[in-house]
Amino acid sequence: MYNYKSEINKASQLMLFVGDYVQLHYNYLGNHSDWVQVIDIEPCDICLLSNGSRVCASSEYIKEALSEGQYKEKHNV
C-alpha cells in the first residue's frame, strides 16, 4: 500500500526570506560549494536565486541556508 504522507515527510519545506543565502545539493550553474542569494520568492515557495536558478524552498534542493547576517558573520563580509 502506498503511503502518501511518508513521501511528503522525506523533504521538508524551508522558511526562506529574500536576502537569505543558500547552498544547493546540485548547483548546475556553478560550484556545489557556492553560496547564492535568494533574490525573489514566487508563488508555491519557488525561490529565484542570484545565479538565475529557480528552486523549491525544500531540503530536497537546498543543502544549507543562512540569513544574510549569519552569512556575513560566517564569511567575514
PEUR-V752353 format. One line per field, one symbol per residue. ss: DSSP state (H for helix, E for strand, - for the rest). phi: phi as a letter, one per 40 degrees, with the letter a starting at -180 (. if undefined). psi: psi as a letter, one per 40 degrees, with the letter a starting at -180 (. if undefined). Layout:
ss=???
phi=???
psi=???
This chain:
ss=---HHHHHHH--E-------EEEE-----------EEEEEEEHHHEEEE----EEE-E---EEEEE-HHHHHHH---
phi=.cbcccccccbccbcbbdhcbbbccbccbicccccbccbabcdgfcccbccgcbbccaccbbcabbcdccccccbfc
psi=hhgdddddedhiiihiihdiiihidggeeaideihiiheihiiffhhhieeeihiigieddhdiiiidddddddef.
